[in-house]
Amino acid sequence: RVNVLASGAPGLGNRQSAPLGVGPFRLTANVSAATRGSALTLTIAGARPIGAIPVVTVYQPGLTAWTVPVSVVGTNGDRWTARIAVPAGPYAGTLSIRVLATEDGTTFGGWLRLPLR
């Protein structure tokens, strides 16, 4: 979900706005770009503790999407890691990683996209 954050003084015509991403997770990888035939570590930091373990699905050009196991590393149910082995697939492009969790009937999640070499 993307909201717009706007600021400025009323009536002065100096309004500025920028997209503001709002989501339940902060997703980071230990690399700035993924390399085919290597591995990376995804860290999932929750905005708050949740009772559900996130599901990580990886999308790589030319291959069928797959899920990877997630390990809990936080003591409060708010931090997880996943090791993603990136196959030596046929195409470079973008490695897209989707993280979803369902709690109390509500599904929420986020995306991390990395250049794929």
C-alpha positions in Angstrom: 0.0 0.0 0.0 1.3 3.4 -0.9 0.1 6.6 0.7 1.1 10.2 0.0 2.7 12.3 2.6 2.2 16.0 2.0 3.6 19.0 3.8 3.4 22.7 3.5 1.8 25.8 5.0 -1.8 26.4 4.1 -2.3 29.1 1.6 1.4 29.6 0.8 1.5 27.4 -2.3 4.6 25.6 -1.3 3.2 22.1 -0.9 5.5 19.1 -1.4 4.5 15.5 -1.5 6.3 12.2 -1.7 5.2 8.5 -1.8 5.2 6.9 1.6 5.4 3.1 1.8 3.5 1.7 4.7 4.0 -2.0 5.6 4.4 -4.4 8.4 8.0 -5.5 7.6 11.4 -4.0 6.9 13.1 -6.3 4.4 16.8 -6.2 4.0 19.4 -8.5 2.2 23.0 -8.9 3.0 23.8 -8.0 -0.7 22.8 -5.1 -2.9 22.4 -7.4 -5.9 21.7 -11.1 -6.3 24.1 -13.3 -8.3 22.8 -16.4 -10.1 24.4 -19.5 -8.6 25.0 -17.9 -5.2 23.1 -17.4 -1.9 21.9 -14.4 0.1 20.4 -13.9 3.5 17.0 -12.1 3.9 16.3 -10.4 7.2 12.6 -9.7 8.0 12.0 -7.2 10.8 8.4 -6.8 12.0 6.9 -3.5 12.9 5.5 -5.4 15.9 5.4 -8.9 17.1 3.1 -11.2 15.2 2.0 -14.7 15.9 2.5 -16.0 12.4 5.7 -17.1 10.7 6.1 -15.2 7.4 6.1 -17.1 4.1 8.9 -16.1 1.7 8.3 -16.6 -2.0 11.1 -15.9 -4.5 10.5 -15.0 -8.2 13.4 -15.3 -10.6 13.2 -14.6 -14.4 12.9 -17.9 -16.4 12.1 -20.1 -13.3 9.0 -21.1 -11.4 8.5 -19.3 -8.1 9.5 -21.1 -5.0 9.3 -20.7 -1.2 12.1 -20.8 1.3 12.1 -21.7 5.0 12.2 -19.0 7.6 14.0 -19.1 10.9 13.0 -17.0 13.9 15.9 -14.9 15.3 14.0 -12.4 17.4 12.9 -13.2 21.0 9.7 -11.3 20.6 8.3 -12.8 17.4 9.3 -9.8 15.4 12.5 -10.9 13.5 13.2 -13.7 11.1 15.8 -14.7 8.5 15.8 -16.8 5.4 18.7 -18.1 3.3 17.9 -17.9 -0.4 19.9 -20.0 -2.7 19.7 -18.3 -6.1 19.8 -20.9 -8.9 22.0 -20.3 -12.0 18.9 -19.5 -14.0 18.9 -18.5 -17.7 18.2 -14.8 -17.3 19.5 -11.7 -15.5 17.0 -9.0 -14.5 15.3 -8.7 -11.1 15.0 -11.1 -8.2 11.7 -10.4 -6.5 11.1 -11.6 -2.9 7.6 -11.5 -1.5 6.9 -11.9 2.3 3.4 -12.6 3.5 2.0 -13.4 6.9 -1.6 -14.0 8.1 -2.7 -13.2 11.6 -6.3 -13.1 12.9 -7.6 -13.5 9.3 -5.7 -10.6 7.9 -2.9 -11.1 5.4 -0.1 -8.5 5.1 3.3 -8.4 3.6 5.9 -6.7 1.5 8.3 -7.0 -1.4 12.1 -6.7 -1.8 13.5 -6.5 -5.3 17.2 -6.9 -6.1 19.1 -6.6 -9.4 19.9 -10.1 -10.6 23.3 -10.7 -12.3 
